[in-house]
Amino acid sequence: MITATQMRAARALLGIDQRQLAAMASVSLPTIQRMEASDGTVRAVVGTLMKVIDALDAAGIELIGPGQPSQGLGRGVRLKESQ
């Protein structure tokens, strides 16, 4: 769904801190901190995870899964598959 690395990168692209993301998603700061401390895919209650994803989407972030093409026309970054 979303990785901790994607969450941190999304915040960096938006120029916001964890507190701001928490406010945008209507979740607590410790929740964002726990999510970003995850290894790999973020583990959270589905409803909470969807709040964060929806907040990032509303702010202009396109989350791209492995092997998926980007649908947006804006600038962004993508991690290359390791070889």
C-alpha positions in Angstrom: 0.0 0.0 0.0 2.5 2.7 1.2 5.9 2.4 2.7 7.5 4.4 5.4 10.0 5.7 2.9 7.2 6.9 0.6 5.6 8.7 3.5 8.9 10.5 4.4 9.5 11.3 0.7 6.0 12.6 0.3 6.4 15.0 3.3 9.8 16.1 1.9 8.2 16.9 -1.5 5.5 18.9 0.2 7.9 20.6 2.6 5.9 19.6 5.7 6.8 18.0 9.0 5.2 15.1 10.8 3.0 17.4 12.8 1.6 19.1 9.7 0.8 15.7 8.1 -0.9 14.5 11.2 -3.1 17.7 11.2 -3.9 17.2 7.4 -4.9 13.6 8.0 -6.7 14.2 11.3 -4.6 11.7 13.1 -2.2 12.0 16.1 1.4 12.9 15.8 2.5 9.7 17.5 0.5 7.8 14.8 2.5 9.4 12.0 5.7 8.8 13.9 4.9 5.1 14.4 3.9 4.7 10.7 7.2 6.3 9.5 9.2 4.2 11.9 7.9 1.0 10.2 10.2 -1.2 8.2 8.9 -1.5 4.7 5.1 -1.4 4.2 3.4 0.8 6.9 1.3 -1.2 9.3 -1.7 0.7 10.7 -5.5 0.4 11.1 -6.9 0.6 7.5 -9.1 3.6 8.3 -6.1 5.6 9.7 -3.9 4.6 6.7 -6.6 5.7 4.3 -6.8 9.1 6.1 -3.1 9.6 5.5 -3.2 8.5 1.9 -6.2 10.7 1.2 -4.5 13.7 2.8 -1.3 13.1 0.7 -3.5 12.7 -2.4 -5.4 16.0 -1.7 -2.0 17.8 -1.2 -0.9 16.6 -4.7 1.1 13.5 -4.0 0.8 10.5 -6.3 1.8 7.3 -4.7 3.3 4.9 -7.2 3.6 1.2 -6.5 6.3 -1.1 -7.9 5.8 -1.7 -11.6 3.1 0.9 -11.9 3.3 3.8 -14.4 2.9 7.3 -13.1 -0.4 8.9 -14.1 0.7 12.5 -13.2 2.4 15.1 -15.3 4.2 16.8 -12.4 7.8 16.4 -11.2 8.6 13.6 -8.8 11.1 10.9 -7.9 11.0 7.2 -8.1 13.3 4.7 -6.6 15.0 2.4 -9.1 14.6 -1.3 -8.7 17.8 -2.7 -7.2 19.7 -5.1 -9.3 
